[in-house]
Amino acid sequence: MSDKNSHLNTLLSNDKKWQHSYEQPIPYAPLVQLANNNWVVPQHFLRYKHTLESVNEVLESIEFSAHFRVLAAQKGDEIYLQVAVLSPDNYKKSGHQNADKAKKLLFGRRWIVEENLPTSELIQTAFLALKVAREHEVRELFQLKQNGAISTPFNNHHDLPVMAQNPELVIQARHNDDINDLISRIVFADSTVELTSHQVINEQQHLYTVKLHCDNAQLNEFNNKTIAFLTTGSSTNHFLHGFITALVNTSNDYVNEQFKYQGFSRFSKNVAVESIGKLSIAMRSPNTVDLCSMGKQEANQLNFEIDSGRAPQGCGQAIGGFLAAHGIEQPENAHLYPNYL
């Protein structure tokens, strides 16, 4: 361990390699040499202490679309992320004067950032926040002409308590199989859509290919896009649910490719899955980590602090009921939650 310790001391004394005050190795942290000969301390041996300043520092290294900006803010002791969206009014008719230029400033839901959140998880929280914000936009861009009016049946603003209290109004009572009529009534991003193919795979599975005719959508991955999707039924309702799922997946794929941290697209299909697996093994395998006894104590203490701190305050009784419903009196890791269960 002496050789590795000397490498660790060198790493910690090099400001260019270890410059973040919000993440620091625990005492006796292991140093792992990667296949490219670089030395690293794996994230699960780091302590984190994020502040609003440190969160903003991380966000500055994130690249994404100019129309979506991940912001960090603080209320009291609570730090949170929020996505700012600069978007055309999805409910304004396309023929409205200057509708293509006028944009609204909107803000998504808040995503709490815990003080000890690993930096990797902080980055992925921003990633998820962008996906959810864009899904919100996609759902509002999908319109359906009905009874002389236009609805957005997949948007997130419908009154769920009213639907739950009156399920007979929204549960499908019959199947309508006129796909061509349905297609003629669908509008996406102020443009028509076209069913270019329909293939019956078997009695339950149908493969549809749809052409989007929008060419000026702010979410530009949809412009003149052809989308294929599989449904598990032949009704128009199956088609609609399959179509919106395919649209959301298209948006998510765009985020996967375009979201970058320090220029790296972590979730891109260009990242080799098996290589990620090898890197994970290199940083987690007991054969490479080689913790000394003191290092094991420090690591166990760190894990205890993180896991025990996850328990939601004031919910012990509810968790007890949750366990009892599964016939469990004490979970295997009950030692993490003293005075809680």
C-alpha positions as CSV (number, residue, x, y, z in Angstrom):
1,M,0.0,0.0,0.0
2,S,2.9,2.4,0.5
3,D,3.4,2.8,-3.3
4,K,-0.3,3.6,-3.8
5,N,-0.3,6.0,-0.8
6,S,2.6,7.9,-2.4
7,H,0.6,8.2,-5.6
8,L,-2.4,9.4,-3.7
9,N,-0.4,12.0,-1.9
10,T,0.9,13.2,-5.3
11,L,-2.7,13.4,-6.6
12,L,-4.0,15.3,-3.7
13,S,-1.2,17.8,-3.8
14,N,-1.7,18.5,-7.5
15,D,-4.2,21.4,-7.8
16,K,-4.8,20.6,-11.5
17,K,-5.9,17.0,-10.7
18,W,-7.8,17.6,-7.4
19,Q,-9.3,21.0,-7.4
20,H,-12.8,20.5,-6.1
21,S,-13.3,21.3,-2.4
22,Y,-16.8,19.8,-2.5
23,E,-15.5,16.3,-2.9
24,Q,-12.6,14.8,-1.0
25,P,-11.2,11.3,-0.5
26,I,-11.8,9.6,2.8
27,P,-8.7,8.7,4.9
28,Y,-6.9,5.6,3.5
29,A,-8.9,5.9,0.2
30,P,-7.7,3.5,-2.4
31,L,-6.0,4.6,-5.6
32,V,-6.9,2.6,-8.7
33,Q,-4.8,2.5,-11.9
34,L,-7.0,2.4,-15.0
35,A,-6.2,0.6,-18.3
36,N,-4.9,3.9,-19.8
37,N,-2.5,4.2,-16.8
38,N,-4.3,7.1,-15.2
39,W,-4.8,6.9,-11.4
40,V,-8.2,7.7,-9.8
41,V,-10.0,7.6,-6.5
42,P,-13.4,5.9,-7.2
43,Q,-16.4,8.1,-6.3
44,H,-17.6,5.7,-3.6
45,F,-14.6,6.6,-1.5
46,L,-15.2,10.3,-1.7
47,R,-17.1,12.6,0.8
48,Y,-19.3,15.2,-0.8
49,K,-20.3,18.6,0.6
50,H,-22.2,20.5,-2.0
51,T,-23.1,24.1,-1.8
52,L,-25.0,26.4,-4.2
53,E,-21.6,27.5,-5.5
54,S,-20.3,24.0,-6.1
55,V,-23.5,22.9,-7.8
56,N,-23.3,25.9,-10.2
57,E,-19.7,24.9,-10.8
58,V,-20.8,21.5,-11.9
59,L,-23.6,22.9,-14.1
60,E,-21.2,25.2,-15.9
61,S,-19.6,22.0,-17.4
62,I,-22.9,20.8,-18.8
63,E,-23.8,21.4,-22.5
64,F,-27.2,21.1,-24.0
65,S,-29.8,22.9,-26.2
66,A,-29.9,26.7,-26.0
67,H,-33.7,26.5,-25.3
68,F,-33.3,24.6,-22.1
69,R,-31.1,25.8,-19.1
70,V,-30.6,23.9,-15.9
71,L,-30.4,26.4,-13.0
72,A,-29.4,25.9,-9.3
73,A,-31.1,27.9,-6.6
74,Q,-31.4,27.8,-2.8
75,K,-34.4,28.3,-0.4
76,G,-33.3,28.2,3.2
77,D,-30.9,25.3,3.6
78,E,-32.4,23.5,0.6
79,I,-30.5,23.5,-2.8
80,Y,-32.5,22.5,-5.9
81,L,-32.2,22.3,-9.6
82,Q,-34.8,23.7,-11.9
83,V,-35.0,23.8,-15.7
84,A,-35.8,27.1,-17.5
85,V,-37.5,26.6,-20.8
86,L,-37.8,29.2,-23.5
87,S,-40.6,28.0,-25.7
88,P,-43.4,29.0,-28.0
89,D,-46.9,28.9,-26.5
90,N,-47.9,25.3,-27.3
91,Y,-51.6,26.3,-26.9
92,K,-51.5,29.3,-29.2
93,K,-52.9,28.8,-32.7
94,S,-50.2,28.6,-35.4
95,G,-51.9,31.3,-37.4
96,H,-51.5,33.8,-34.6
97,Q,-49.5,36.9,-35.5
98,N,-45.8,36.4,-34.6
99,A,-46.6,33.0,-33.1
100,D,-43.3,31.7,-34.6
101,K,-41.3,34.4,-32.7
102,A,-43.1,34.9,-29.4
103,K,-41.8,32.7,-26.7
104,K,-42.7,32.1,-23.1
105,L,-40.3,31.7,-20.2
106,L,-41.3,28.6,-18.2
107,F,-39.8,26.8,-15.2
108,G,-40.0,23.1,-14.5
109,R,-40.4,21.2,-11.2
110,R,-37.7,21.4,-8.5
111,W,-35.2,18.7,-8.0
112,I,-33.6,18.6,-4.6
113,V,-29.8,18.4,-4.3
114,E,-28.6,16.8,-1.1
115,E,-25.4,18.1,0.4
116,N,-23.7,14.7,0.2
117,L,-25.0,13.8,-3.3
118,P,-22.1,12.3,-5.4
119,T,-21.2,14.7,-8.3
120,S,-22.0,12.0,-10.8
121,E,-25.5,11.7,-9.4
122,L,-25.8,15.5,-9.5
123,I,-25.0,15.5,-13.2
124,Q,-27.5,12.7,-13.8
125,T,-30.2,14.7,-11.9
126,A,-29.7,17.5,-14.3
127,F,-29.9,15.0,-17.2
128,L,-33.2,13.6,-15.8
129,A,-34.6,17.1,-15.2
130,L,-34.0,17.9,-18.9
131,K,-35.7,14.7,-20.0
132,V,-38.8,15.4,-17.9
133,A,-39.0,19.1,-19.1
134,R,-38.8,18.1,-22.7
135,E,-41.3,15.3,-22.3
136,H,-43.7,18.0,-20.9
137,E,-43.2,19.9,-24.1
138,V,-43.7,16.8,-26.3
139,R,-47.0,16.0,-24.6
140,E,-48.3,19.5,-25.3
141,L,-47.2,19.4,-28.9
142,F,-49.5,16.4,-29.5
143,Q,-53.0,17.6,-30.5
144,L,-56.2,15.8,-31.4
145,K,-59.1,17.3,-33.3
146,Q,-62.3,16.2,-31.6
147,N,-65.9,17.5,-32.0
148,G,-64.9,20.7,-33.7
149,A,-62.3,21.5,-31.2
150,I,-58.6,20.6,-30.5
151,S,-57.4,18.9,-27.3
152,T,-54.0,17.9,-25.9
153,P,-55.0,14.5,-24.4
154,F,-51.5,13.6,-23.2
155,N,-50.6,16.9,-21.4
156,N,-49.7,16.9,-17.7
157,H,-52.3,19.4,-16.6
158,H,-55.5,17.3,-16.7
159,D,-57.4,17.1,-13.4
160,L,-56.4,13.7,-12.1
161,P,-58.7,13.8,-9.0
162,V,-61.7,14.5,-11.2
163,M,-60.8,11.6,-13.5
164,A,-60.3,9.3,-10.5
165,Q,-63.6,10.3,-9.1
166,N,-65.4,9.8,-12.5
167,P,-63.6,6.9,-14.2
168,E,-66.6,6.0,-16.3
169,L,-65.9,9.2,-18.3
170,V,-62.4,8.2,-19.4
171,I,-62.1,4.4,-19.3
172,Q,-62.4,3.0,-22.8
173,A,-65.8,1.5,-23.3
174,R,-65.4,0.4,-26.9
175,H,-62.8,0.0,-29.6
176,N,-62.6,2.3,-32.6
177,D,-60.5,0.8,-35.3
178,D,-60.6,3.5,-37.9
179,I,-56.9,4.4,-37.9
180,N,-57.1,6.5,-41.1
181,D,-59.8,8.7,-39.5
182,L,-57.7,9.1,-36.4
183,I,-54.5,10.0,-38.4
184,S,-56.4,12.8,-40.2
185,R,-57.3,14.3,-36.8
186,I,-53.8,14.2,-35.2
187,V,-51.6,17.3,-35.2
188,F,-48.0,17.4,-33.9
189,A,-46.0,20.6,-33.7
190,D,-48.7,22.4,-35.6
191,S,-48.4,20.0,-38.6
192,T,-50.1,16.9,-39.9
193,V,-48.8,13.4,-39.6
194,E,-49.0,10.6,-42.1
195,L,-49.3,6.8,-41.6
196,T,-46.8,5.4,-44.1
197,S,-47.1,1.7,-43.2
198,H,-48.9,-0.7,-40.9
199,Q,-47.7,-4.2,-40.5
200,V,-49.5,-6.9,-38.5
201,I,-46.9,-9.0,-36.7
202,N,-49.4,-11.2,-34.9
203,E,-52.8,-10.9,-33.3
204,Q,-51.5,-8.7,-30.5
205,Q,-48.6,-6.9,-32.1
206,H,-48.8,-4.2,-34.8
207,L,-45.9,-2.2,-36.3
208,Y,-46.7,1.3,-37.4
209,T,-44.5,3.8,-39.3
210,V,-45.5,7.5,-39.1
211,K,-44.1,10.5,-40.9
212,L,-44.1,13.9,-39.1
213,H,-44.6,16.8,-41.5
214,C,-43.4,19.6,-39.1
215,D,-40.3,21.4,-40.4
216,N,-39.9,24.3,-37.9
217,A,-40.4,22.7,-34.5
218,Q,-38.1,24.0,-31.8
219,L,-37.5,20.4,-30.7
220,N,-35.8,19.9,-34.0
221,E,-35.2,16.2,-33.8
222,F,-38.9,15.9,-34.8
223,N,-38.6,17.9,-38.0
224,N,-39.6,15.7,-41.0
225,K,-39.0,12.7,-38.7
226,T,-40.1,9.2,-39.5
227,I,-41.0,7.2,-36.4
228,A,-41.7,3.4,-36.1
229,F,-43.4,1.9,-33.1
230,L,-44.9,-1.4,-31.9
231,T,-48.3,-1.7,-30.2
232,T,-49.9,-4.6,-28.3
233,G,-53.3,-4.2,-29.8
234,S,-55.1,-2.9,-33.0
235,S,-57.4,-0.3,-31.5
236,T,-56.9,3.4,-32.1
237,N,-56.4,3.8,-28.3
238,H,-53.4,1.4,-28.6
239,F,-52.1,3.4,-31.5
240,L,-52.4,6.7,-29.6
241,H,-50.5,5.3,-26.5
242,G,-47.9,3.7,-28.7
243,F,-47.4,6.9,-30.7
244,I,-46.9,9.2,-27.7
245,T,-44.5,6.7,-26.2
246,A,-42.5,6.7,-29.4
247,L,-42.5,10.5,-29.5
248,V,-41.2,10.7,-25.9
249,N,-38.6,8.1,-26.6
250,T,-37.4,10.2,-29.6
251,S,-37.0,13.2,-27.3
252,N,-35.1,11.0,-24.7
253,D,-32.8,9.7,-27.4
254,Y,-32.0,13.3,-28.4
255,V,-31.1,14.1,-24.8
256,N,-29.0,11.0,-24.6
257,E,-26.9,12.1,-27.5
258,Q,-26.8,15.9,-26.9
259,F,-26.3,16.1,-23.1
260,K,-22.6,16.5,-22.3
261,Y,-20.5,16.9,-19.2
262,Q,-17.1,18.3,-19.9
263,G,-17.7,17.4,-23.5
264,F,-18.6,13.8,-22.8
265,S,-21.9,12.3,-23.8
266,R,-22.3,9.6,-21.1
267,F,-25.6,8.1,-22.4
268,S,-24.8,8.2,-26.1
269,K,-25.0,5.1,-28.1
270,N,-21.4,5.8,-29.1
271,V,-20.4,4.8,-25.6
272,A,-19.4,1.1,-25.5
273,V,-21.5,-0.7,-22.9
274,E,-19.0,-3.5,-22.3
275,S,-16.2,-1.0,-21.8
276,I,-18.3,0.7,-19.1
277,G,-18.6,-2.7,-17.5
278,K,-14.9,-3.2,-17.6
279,L,-14.3,0.3,-16.1
280,S,-16.8,-0.4,-13.3
281,I,-15.0,-3.7,-12.5
282,A,-11.7,-2.0,-12.4
283,M,-12.9,0.6,-9.9
284,R,-14.9,-1.8,-7.7
285,S,-13.3,-5.2,-7.8
286,P,-11.6,-6.2,-4.4
287,N,-8.6,-7.3,-6.5
288,T,-8.0,-3.8,-7.7
289,V,-9.3,-1.7,-4.8
290,D,-7.2,-3.5,-2.2
291,L,-8.4,-1.6,0.9
292,C,-6.3,-1.8,4.1
293,S,-8.1,-2.5,7.4
294,M,-8.3,1.3,8.3
295,G,-9.6,2.0,4.8
296,K,-12.4,-0.6,5.2
297,Q,-13.4,1.0,8.5
298,E,-13.6,4.5,6.8
299,A,-15.5,3.1,3.8
300,N,-18.0,1.3,6.1
301,Q,-18.5,4.5,8.1
302,L,-19.1,6.5,4.9
303,N,-21.6,4.0,3.6
304,F,-23.4,3.9,6.9
305,E,-23.7,7.7,7.0
306,I,-25.0,7.9,3.4
307,D,-27.5,5.0,3.6
308,S,-28.8,5.9,7.1
309,G,-29.2,9.5,6.1
310,R,-31.6,8.5,3.2
311,A,-34.4,7.6,5.5
312,P,-37.3,10.1,5.2
313,Q,-37.9,11.8,8.5
314,G,-41.3,11.2,10.2
315,C,-42.2,8.2,8.1
316,G,-41.2,5.4,10.5
317,Q,-44.7,4.2,11.1
318,A,-45.5,4.2,7.3
319,I,-42.4,2.2,6.6
320,G,-43.3,-0.2,9.4
321,G,-46.6,-0.8,7.7
322,F,-44.9,-1.1,4.3
323,L,-42.7,-3.9,5.7
324,A,-45.5,-5.6,7.6
325,A,-47.5,-5.8,4.3
326,H,-44.7,-8.0,3.0
327,G,-44.5,-10.0,6.2
328,I,-41.1,-8.5,7.2
329,E,-40.5,-7.4,10.7
330,Q,-36.9,-6.2,10.2
331,P,-35.2,-5.8,6.9
332,E,-31.7,-7.2,6.5
333,N,-30.2,-3.7,6.7
334,A,-32.1,-2.6,9.8
335,H,-28.9,-1.6,11.5
336,L,-28.8,1.4,9.2
337,Y,-31.9,2.9,10.7
338,P,-31.5,2.9,14.6
339,N,-34.4,4.6,16.4
340,Y,-36.4,4.7,13.1
341,L,-38.1,1.4,12.5
